[in-house]
Amino acid sequence: MFALRQYLLLLLTAMLWGGGFVGQKLGMDYVSPFTFNFFRTLIGALFLLPVIMIASRIRIKGGSAIRKSSRSDLIKGSIAVGACLIAADTFQQYGLKYTDVHKASFITAMYVVLVPVLGLFIGQKNRARIWIAVAISAAGLGFLTLRGNSLSMEPGDAMELVCALLFAVHVQVIDYWVRKVDGVLLSFGQFIVASALGLVLALISGPDSFESIRAAFPAILYCGIASNGIAYTLQIVGQRGVNPAGASIILSLESAFGALAGVLFLGELITKEALMGCALMFTATMIAVIPGRKRRSAAGGAAEQKKEG
């Protein structure tokens, strides 16, 4: 019964993340990506404040649920992770202006495959199944960008691909810093840094009008509270006492929920080629997250802690 409850919490997390793609798409009708990301990450940080306060009072074996962290490491880690987050979110937001939600959700999910590929450059070893997943995801990307009888990657698709690469970098950076500082504090710090950078970029590019922000605020509120705040908290609670491999598989359903939300709420039409591409990329994701017999790498574990948008 306990395991079932935990898996249901993780399923809800994936649903909230998937629904966030619709909120991001709708928000882009009114405000710039920088403004959207500023408010979204700021709201996520504010939501985490009571979570941190409550967790700091929970005692686990003589200590608190919040691990003690060096202030210097927390600041440096927050800057590094937050910079990666705002970069990835920016490409994701711009990409959603020029591509459909169902395509964006599956292309973004490629970060699961790209994480171990990037790991090669820092000495992490991969199994053969990872290269199989890479090949399948490449084929899926081809089907998603198929126009008639020719391949044609639109600007939005290319931006989402860069977003996936940046999220893979984000995961590797998290993997490094989460060893040094508490994960919840690091998440809070990254939201603060990302919102600050988003504000600076929004002011440089030209602030949006109050009317535009008000029109986009329901979408911003959903992404800030549901996708960032609630979903992250549910992930922390849901993964407690659950096999990490099973958790990562359920969380990777974010892409499927994102595609479904695009069809249901935005009336998107999925071609047969795009549907085949989604199926291939989903298969690649499943292959990538299912562990082998040996102990998984730290980066693979960090991939399960990632969020979007």
KEKE-3310 file (N, C-alpha, C; in steps of 0.2 Angstrom, whole numbers, plus 5000, padded with zeros to 4 digits):
npx = (5004:5010:5020:5012:5005:5016:5021:5010:5010:5022:5018:5008:5017:5023:5013:5010:5021:5021:5009:5014:5020:5009:5005:5017:5017:5005:5008:5018:5011:5009:5020:5038:5050:5060:5054:5043:5051:5057:5047:5041:5052:5054:5042:5042:5053:5048:5038:5045:5050:5042:5043:5056:5057:5049:5055:5067:5064:5060:5066:5078:5086:5093:5097:5092:5080:5085:5100:5116:5125:5139:5140:5147:5149:5136:5132:5140:5136:5123:5123:5130:5121:5109:5112:5113:5100:5092:5097:5093:5079:5076:5079:5069:5057:5058:5058:5045:5038:5038:5036:5026:5018:5018:5029:5039:5039:5044:5056:5063:5064:5075:5086:5088:5094:5105:5112:5121:5129:5136:5143:5153:5164:5168:5173:5164:5157:5148:5134:5131:5117:5114:5120:5112:5099:5103:5104:5090:5083:5088:5083:5069:5069:5071:5059:5050:5053:5050:5045:5034:5042:5055:5068:5066:5071:5063:5065:5060:5061:5074:5078:5073:5080:5093:5089:5087:5100:5106:5099:5104:5117:5114:5109:5121:5129:5121:5123:5136:5136:5126:5132:5139:5131:5114:5100:5087:5090:5099:5090:5081:5091:5095:5083:5082:5093:5091:5079:5084:5093:5084:5076:5086:5089:5076:5074:5084:5081:5069:5056:5040:5023:5012:4999:5001:5008:4998:4989:4996:4998:4990:4995:5008:5008:5003:5014:5024:5019:5013:5021:5035:5035:5025:5026:5040:5041:5032:5040:5051:5045:5038:5049:5054:5059:5057:5061:5074:5075:5062:5056:5061:5057:5043:5043:5048:5037:5033:5035:5025:5013:5014:5013:5000:4993:4994:4987:4974:4971:4976:4972:4981:4986:4992:5003:5005:5019:5024:5019:5025:5038:5037:5034:5046:5056:5051:5053:5067:5070:5065:5073:5085:5083:5081:5089:5105:5113:5124:5129:5121:5127:5132:5128:5117:5108:5106:5099:5087:5083:5080:5071:5060:5053)
npy = (4994:5006:5008:5009:5021:5030:5028:5034:5047:5051:5049:5059:5070:5069:5071:5085:5091:5088:5095:5108:5112:5116:5127:5135:5137:5144:5156:5162:5169:5181:5187:5190:5176:5178:5186:5178:5167:5173:5176:5163:5155:5163:5162:5148:5147:5154:5146:5135:5139:5137:5123:5121:5126:5118:5105:5108:5106:5093:5079:5067:5053:5060:5072:5085:5085:5093:5094:5100:5113:5120:5137:5144:5134:5132:5144:5145:5133:5136:5146:5140:5130:5137:5146:5137:5132:5143:5146:5134:5134:5146:5143:5133:5140:5150:5141:5135:5145:5142:5129:5114:5108:5094:5090:5098:5093:5079:5081:5088:5078:5071:5074:5064:5054:5061:5064:5053:5053:5065:5062:5055:5063:5067:5056:5046:5030:5021:5009:4997:4999:5012:5018:5012:5018:5031:5030:5026:5037:5047:5043:5044:5058:5062:5057:5066:5078:5077:5082:5079:5071:5074:5079:5092:5102:5113:5130:5131:5117:5115:5124:5117:5106:5111:5115:5103:5098:5107:5105:5092:5096:5103:5093:5086:5096:5098:5085:5086:5096:5092:5083:5090:5099:5102:5095:5101:5114:5118:5117:5128:5138:5138:5142:5155:5161:5159:5166:5179:5181:5180:5191:5202:5199:5201:5215:5220:5216:5223:5227:5219:5225:5229:5225:5214:5205:5203:5196:5185:5179:5168:5157:5158:5157:5144:5136:5141:5137:5124:5116:5119:5122:5113:5100:5098:5096:5085:5075:5074:5068:5057:5049:5044:5029:5022:5012:5019:5017:5013:5025:5034:5030:5032:5046:5050:5049:5062:5068:5061:5065:5078:5079:5074:5083:5094:5090:5089:5102:5112:5108:5102:5094:5078:5071:5055:5053:5061:5055:5042:5046:5051:5039:5032:5040:5040:5026:5026:5034:5025:5015:5021:5025:5013:5003:4994:4979:4982:4994:5010:5025:5041:5052:5047:5045:5058:5063:5059:5069:5080:5095:5104:5114)
npz = (5000:5004:4994:4983:4985:4985:4972:4965:4969:4962:4949:4949:4950:4937:4929:4932:4928:4915:4911:4913:4901:4893:4900:4898:4885:4883:4890:4883:4873:4878:4886:4887:4885:4896:4905:4909:4914:4925:4934:4936:4941:4953:4960:4962:4971:4982:4985:4990:5002:5014:5014:5016:5029:5037:5034:5041:5054:5056:5063:5060:5065:5075:5068:5057:5043:5034:5027:5034:5026:5018:5017:5007:4998:4995:4989:4978:4971:4969:4960:4949:4946:4944:4934:4923:4923:4920:4907:4900:4902:4895:4881:4880:4882:4871:4861:4861:4856:4843:4840:4842:4857:4860:4852:4858:4871:4870:4863:4873:4883:4879:4886:4896:4889:4884:4895:4900:4889:4889:4900:4896:4894:4906:4911:4914:4913:4900:4897:4883:4880:4882:4870:4861:4865:4862:4848:4844:4849:4841:4828:4832:4833:4820:4814:4821:4815:4802:4786:4775:4763:4767:4778:4790:4801:4811:4817:4831:4835:4834:4844:4855:4856:4859:4871:4878:4878:4886:4898:4901:4904:4915:4924:4926:4932:4944:4949:4953:4963:4972:4980:4989:4995:5003:4994:4994:4998:4988:4977:4980:4980:4966:4960:4965:4960:4946:4944:4947:4937:4926:4928:4926:4912:4907:4909:4901:4888:4887:4897:4900:4898:4911:4909:4900:4908:4917:4910:4906:4919:4925:4918:4922:4936:4937:4932:4941:4954:4953:4943:4947:4962:4969:4962:4963:4977:4979:4972:4980:4991:4986:4981:4992:4999:4988:4974:4964:4950:4946:4950:4941:4929:4930:4932:4920:4911:4910:4897:4889:4895:4893:4879:4878:4885:4876:4865:4871:4877:4869:4856:4847:4833:4829:4818:4809:4807:4817:4828:4827:4829:4843:4849:4847:4853:4866:4869:4869:4880:4890:4889:4892:4906:4913:4924:4923:4928:4936:4949:4947:4939:4947:4940:4934:4944:4947:4937:4939:4948:4941:4935:4922:4918)
capx = (5000:5014:5023:5007:5004:5022:5021:5004:5013:5027:5013:5005:5022:5024:5007:5010:5027:5018:5004:5018:5021:5004:5006:5022:5015:5000:5011:5022:5006:5008:5026:5044:5053:5064:5049:5040:5055:5058:5041:5040:5057:5053:5036:5045:5058:5044:5034:5050:5052:5039:5045:5063:5056:5046:5060:5072:5061:5060:5072:5080:5092:5097:5098:5086:5079:5089:5107:5120:5129:5144:5137:5151:5147:5129:5131:5143:5132:5116:5125:5131:5115:5104:5113:5111:5093:5089:5098:5089:5072:5075:5078:5063:5052:5058:5056:5038:5035:5039:5034:5020:5019:5019:5036:5044:5040:5048:5063:5066:5065:5081:5091:5089:5099:5111:5116:5126:5133:5140:5147:5159:5169:5171:5176:5159:5156:5141:5133:5129:5110:5114:5121:5105:5095:5105:5102:5083:5081:5090:5078:5063:5069:5070:5052:5047:5055:5049:5040:5033:5047:5061:5069:5066:5070:5061:5069:5058:5063:5082:5079:5071:5086:5098:5086:5088:5107:5107:5096:5109:5122:5111:5109:5128:5131:5118:5127:5143:5135:5122:5136:5142:5125:5108:5097:5082:5093:5101:5085:5079:5096:5095:5077:5083:5098:5088:5074:5088:5096:5079:5074:5091:5088:5070:5075:5089:5077:5063:5051:5033:5018:5008:4993:5003:5010:4992:4986:5000:4999:4987:5000:5015:5006:5003:5021:5028:5017:5012:5027:5041:5034:5022:5029:5047:5040:5030:5045:5055:5041:5037:5055:5057:5058:5055:5067:5075:5074:5055:5054:5064:5053:5037:5044:5049:5031:5031:5034:5019:5008:5015:5010:4993:4990:4994:4981:4968:4970:4978:4969:4986:4985:4999:5004:5007:5026:5026:5017:5030:5044:5036:5035:5053:5059:5049:5056:5074:5070:5064:5080:5090:5082:5081:5096:5108:5114:5129:5126:5121:5132:5129:5124:5110:5104:5105:5094:5080:5081:5079:5064:5058:5050)
capy = (5000:5012:5008:5011:5028:5033:5028:5038:5054:5052:5049:5066:5074:5069:5075:5092:5093:5088:5101:5114:5114:5120:5134:5139:5139:5150:5162:5165:5173:5188:5190:5187:5171:5181:5188:5171:5163:5177:5175:5156:5153:5166:5158:5141:5148:5156:5140:5130:5142:5134:5117:5121:5128:5112:5100:5109:5105:5086:5076:5061:5050:5065:5078:5088:5083:5097:5093:5105:5114:5126:5143:5145:5129:5133:5150:5143:5128:5139:5150:5136:5126:5142:5148:5131:5131:5149:5145:5129:5137:5151:5140:5130:5145:5152:5135:5134:5150:5140:5122:5112:5106:5087:5089:5101:5088:5073:5083:5090:5072:5068:5075:5058:5051:5065:5065:5049:5055:5070:5059:5052:5068:5067:5049:5041:5024:5019:5002:4997:5001:5019:5019:5010:5023:5037:5029:5026:5044:5051:5041:5048:5065:5062:5057:5072:5084:5075:5086:5076:5066:5076:5081:5099:5104:5120:5134:5129:5110:5116:5127:5112:5101:5114:5115:5096:5098:5112:5101:5087:5099:5105:5087:5084:5101:5096:5079:5088:5100:5089:5079:5095:5103:5099:5095:5106:5121:5119:5119:5134:5143:5138:5146:5162:5163:5159:5172:5185:5182:5181:5198:5206:5198:5204:5222:5222:5215:5227:5224:5218:5229:5226:5221:5208:5201:5201:5191:5178:5177:5162:5152:5159:5154:5136:5134:5142:5133:5117:5113:5120:5121:5107:5094:5096:5093:5078:5071:5072:5064:5051:5045:5041:5022:5019:5010:5024:5015:5013:5032:5038:5028:5035:5053:5051:5050:5069:5069:5058:5069:5085:5078:5073:5090:5098:5088:5090:5109:5116:5106:5101:5088:5074:5067:5049:5053:5063:5050:5037:5049:5051:5032:5030:5044:5037:5020:5027:5036:5020:5011:5025:5025:5006:5002:4988:4975:4985:5000:5016:5031:5046:5056:5044:5047:5065:5064:5058:5075:5086:5097:5110:5121)
capz = (5000:5004:4988:4978:4987:4983:4964:4963:4970:4957:4943:4949:4948:4930:4926:4933:4924:4908:4910:4913:4894:4890:4903:4895:4878:4883:4893:4877:4869:4881:4889:4884:4889:4902:4910:4911:4918:4931:4939:4937:4946:4959:4963:4964:4977:4987:4988:4994:5009:5020:5014:5020:5036:5040:5034:5045:5060:5056:5065:5057:5068:5079:5064:5054:5037:5029:5028:5034:5020:5018:5014:5001:4993:4993:4985:4971:4968:4967:4954:4944:4944:4942:4927:4918:4923:4916:4900:4897:4902:4890:4875:4880:4881:4864:4856:4862:4852:4836:4839:4846:4864:4860:4850:4863:4877:4869:4862:4879:4886:4876:4891:4899:4885:4883:4902:4900:4883:4892:4905:4893:4894:4913:4913:4916:4908:4898:4894:4876:4880:4881:4863:4858:4866:4858:4841:4844:4850:4834:4824:4834:4832:4813:4812:4823:4811:4795:4783:4768:4762:4768:4785:4790:4808:4812:4823:4837:4836:4836:4851:4860:4856:4863:4878:4880:4879:4892:4904:4902:4907:4921:4928:4928:4937:4950:4952:4957:4969:4977:4985:4994:4999:5003:4988:4994:4998:4981:4972:4982:4978:4959:4958:4967:4955:4939:4944:4947:4930:4922:4929:4922:4905:4905:4909:4896:4882:4887:4901:4897:4901:4917:4906:4897:4913:4921:4905:4907:4926:4927:4916:4926:4942:4937:4931:4947:4959:4951:4940:4951:4969:4971:4959:4966:4984:4978:4970:4986:4996:4982:4980:4998:5000:4982:4970:4960:4943:4945:4951:4935:4923:4931:4931:4912:4908:4909:4890:4887:4898:4889:4872:4879:4886:4870:4861:4874:4879:4864:4850:4843:4829:4829:4812:4810:4807:4823:4833:4827:4833:4850:4852:4847:4859:4873:4870:4870:4887:4894:4889:4896:4913:4916:4926:4922:4934:4941:4952:4942:4940:4951:4936:4932:4950:4947:4931:4942:4952:4936:4934:4918:4918)
cpx = (5004:5018:5018:5006:5010:5022:5015:5007:5018:5023:5010:5011:5023:5019:5007:5016:5024:5013:5008:5019:5016:5004:5011:5020:5010:5003:5015:5017:5006:5015:5032:5046:5056:5059:5045:5044:5057:5053:5040:5045:5056:5047:5038:5049:5053:5040:5039:5051:5049:5041:5052:5062:5053:5051:5065:5070:5060:5066:5073:5086:5096:5098:5092:5086:5083:5096:5111:5124:5133:5140:5141:5149:5140:5128:5134:5139:5126:5118:5126:5125:5109:5105:5112:5103:5090:5091:5094:5081:5071:5075:5072:5057:5052:5056:5049:5034:5034:5037:5028:5022:5021:5026:5041:5045:5044:5055:5066:5068:5072:5087:5092:5094:5105:5115:5122:5131:5138:5145:5153:5165:5172:5172:5170:5158:5149:5140:5131:5121:5110:5115:5115:5100:5096:5102:5094:5080:5082:5085:5071:5063:5068:5063:5048:5048:5054:5044:5039:5038:5054:5061:5069:5065:5069:5065:5066:5060:5071:5083:5078:5077:5091:5096:5088:5095:5109:5104:5101:5115:5120:5111:5117:5131:5128:5121:5133:5141:5131:5126:5139:5137:5119:5104:5091:5084:5096:5096:5082:5084:5096:5089:5079:5088:5095:5083:5078:5090:5090:5076:5079:5090:5082:5071:5079:5085:5071:5058:5044:5029:5014:5002:4995:5005:5003:4989:4989:5000:4996:4992:5006:5013:5006:5010:5025:5026:5017:5019:5033:5040:5031:5025:5036:5046:5037:5035:5049:5051:5040:5043:5057:5054:5056:5061:5068:5074:5066:5053:5055:5059:5046:5038:5045:5043:5029:5030:5028:5013:5008:5011:5002:4989:4989:4988:4974:4966:4971:4975:4975:4984:4992:4998:5006:5015:5028:5024:5022:5036:5043:5037:5042:5057:5057:5052:5063:5074:5069:5070:5085:5089:5082:5088:5099:5109:5119:5126:5127:5125:5128:5125:5117:5105:5102:5099:5087:5078:5079:5072:5064:5055:5047)
cpy = (5006:5013:5011:5019:5032:5034:5033:5045:5055:5052:5056:5071:5074:5072:5082:5095:5093:5094:5107:5116:5118:5127:5138:5141:5145:5156:5165:5169:5180:5191:5186:5181:5173:5183:5182:5168:5166:5175:5168:5154:5156:5163:5152:5142:5150:5150:5135:5133:5138:5126:5116:5122:5121:5106:5101:5107:5097:5083:5069:5058:5056:5072:5080:5085:5087:5096:5099:5106:5120:5131:5145:5140:5130:5138:5148:5138:5131:5143:5146:5133:5131:5145:5143:5131:5137:5148:5140:5131:5142:5148:5136:5134:5148:5147:5134:5139:5147:5133:5120:5109:5099:5086:5092:5096:5082:5075:5085:5084:5069:5069:5069:5054:5054:5065:5060:5050:5060:5067:5056:5057:5069:5060:5044:5036:5023:5012:5003:5000:5008:5021:5017:5015:5029:5036:5029:5033:5048:5049:5044:5055:5066:5062:5063:5078:5082:5079:5083:5070:5068:5079:5088:5101:5112:5124:5132:5122:5111:5119:5122:5107:5104:5114:5108:5095:5101:5108:5096:5090:5101:5099:5085:5089:5099:5090:5081:5091:5097:5085:5084:5098:5100:5100:5100:5113:5122:5121:5126:5140:5143:5143:5153:5165:5164:5165:5179:5187:5183:5188:5203:5205:5202:5212:5224:5221:5220:5224:5224:5223:5225:5222:5214:5203:5198:5195:5184:5175:5170:5156:5152:5156:5147:5134:5135:5138:5126:5113:5113:5118:5114:5100:5093:5093:5086:5073:5069:5067:5057:5046:5042:5034:5019:5017:5016:5023:5016:5021:5035:5036:5032:5043:5055:5051:5057:5071:5067:5063:5076:5084:5077:5079:5095:5097:5090:5098:5114:5114:5104:5094:5084:5070:5060:5048:5055:5058:5044:5040:5050:5044:5030:5034:5042:5030:5021:5030:5030:5016:5014:5025:5018:5004:4995:4984:4978:4992:5006:5021:5036:5051:5053:5045:5054:5067:5063:5064:5081:5088:5102:5114:5123)
cpz = (5000:4997:4982:4979:4984:4975:4962:4964:4964:4950:4943:4947:4940:4926:4926:4929:4917:4906:4910:4906:4891:4893:4900:4888:4878:4886:4888:4873:4872:4883:4886:4888:4896:4907:4913:4916:4925:4936:4941:4942:4953:4963:4966:4970:4983:4990:4992:5001:5014:5020:5017:5027:5040:5040:5039:5052:5061:5058:5063:5060:5071:5075:5061:5047:5032:5031:5029:5028:5021:5014:5007:4996:4990:4988:4978:4968:4965:4960:4948:4941:4941:4935:4922:4918:4919:4909:4897:4897:4896:4883:4874:4879:4874:4859:4856:4858:4844:4834:4843:4853:4864:4857:4855:4869:4876:4867:4868:4883:4884:4881:4895:4895:4884:4889:4901:4894:4885:4897:4903:4894:4901:4916:4916:4911:4907:4896:4887:4875:4879:4874:4859:4859:4862:4850:4840:4844:4844:4829:4825:4832:4824:4811:4815:4818:4803:4792:4776:4768:4763:4775:4785:4797:4808:4817:4830:4839:4838:4843:4857:4861:4860:4870:4881:4882:4886:4899:4906:4906:4914:4926:4930:4933:4944:4953:4955:4963:4974:4982:4990:4998:4999:4997:4988:4994:4991:4976:4974:4979:4970:4957:4960:4961:4948:4939:4943:4940:4925:4922:4925:4915:4903:4904:4903:4889:4882:4891:4898:4901:4907:4914:4903:4902:4917:4916:4906:4914:4928:4924:4920:4933:4942:4936:4937:4953:4958:4948:4944:4958:4971:4968:4962:4973:4983:4976:4976:4990:4992:4981:4986:4999:4994:4978:4965:4953:4942:4945:4944:4929:4924:4929:4923:4908:4907:4901:4887:4889:4895:4883:4873:4880:4880:4866:4864:4875:4874:4857:4845:4839:4828:4822:4813:4811:4814:4829:4833:4831:4840:4853:4852:4853:4866:4874:4872:4877:4891:4895:4893:4903:4917:4918:4924:4929:4939:4944:4947:4944:4944:4947:4934:4938:4949:4942:4934:4946:4947:4936:4927:4918:4921)
residu = (MET:PHE:ALA:LEU:ARG:GLN:TYR:LEU:LEU:LEU:LEU:LEU:THR:ALA:MET:LEU:TRP:GLY:GLY:GLY:PHE:VAL:GLY:GLN:LYS:LEU:GLY:MET:ASP:TYR:VAL:SER:PRO:PHE:THR:PHE:ASN:PHE:PHE:ARG:THR:LEU:ILE:GLY:ALA:LEU:PHE:LEU:LEU:PRO:VAL:ILE:MET:ILE:ALA:SER:ARG:ILE:ARG:ILE:LYS:GLY:GLY:SER:ALA:ILE:ARG:LYS:SER:SER:ARG:SER:ASP:LEU:ILE:LYS:GLY:SER:ILE:ALA:VAL:GLY:ALA:CYS:LEU:ILE:ALA:ALA:ASP:THR:PHE:GLN:GLN:TYR:GLY:LEU:LYS:TYR:THR:ASP:VAL:HIS:LYS:ALA:SER:PHE:ILE:THR:ALA:MET:TYR:VAL:VAL:LEU:VAL:PRO:VAL:LEU:GLY:LEU:PHE:ILE:GLY:GLN:LYS:ASN:ARG:ALA:ARG:ILE:TRP:ILE:ALA:VAL:ALA:ILE:SER:ALA:ALA:GLY:LEU:GLY:PHE:LEU:THR:LEU:ARG:GLY:ASN:SER:LEU:SER:MET:GLU:PRO:GLY:ASP:ALA:MET:GLU:LEU:VAL:CYS:ALA:LEU:LEU:PHE:ALA:VAL:HIS:VAL:GLN:VAL:ILE:ASP:TYR:TRP:VAL:ARG:LYS:VAL:ASP:GLY:VAL:LEU:LEU:SER:PHE:GLY:GLN:PHE:ILE:VAL:ALA:SER:ALA:LEU:GLY:LEU:VAL:LEU:ALA:LEU:ILE:SER:GLY:PRO:ASP:SER:PHE:GLU:SER:ILE:ARG:ALA:ALA:PHE:PRO:ALA:ILE:LEU:TYR:CYS:GLY:ILE:ALA:SER:ASN:GLY:ILE:ALA:TYR:THR:LEU:GLN:ILE:VAL:GLY:GLN:ARG:GLY:VAL:ASN:PRO:ALA:GLY:ALA:SER:ILE:ILE:LEU:SER:LEU:GLU:SER:ALA:PHE:GLY:ALA:LEU:ALA:GLY:VAL:LEU:PHE:LEU:GLY:GLU:LEU:ILE:THR:LYS:GLU:ALA:LEU:MET:GLY:CYS:ALA:LEU:MET:PHE:THR:ALA:THR:MET:ILE:ALA:VAL:ILE:PRO:GLY:ARG:LYS:ARG:ARG:SER:ALA:ALA:GLY:GLY:ALA:ALA:GLU:GLN:LYS:LYS:GLU:GLY)
# end
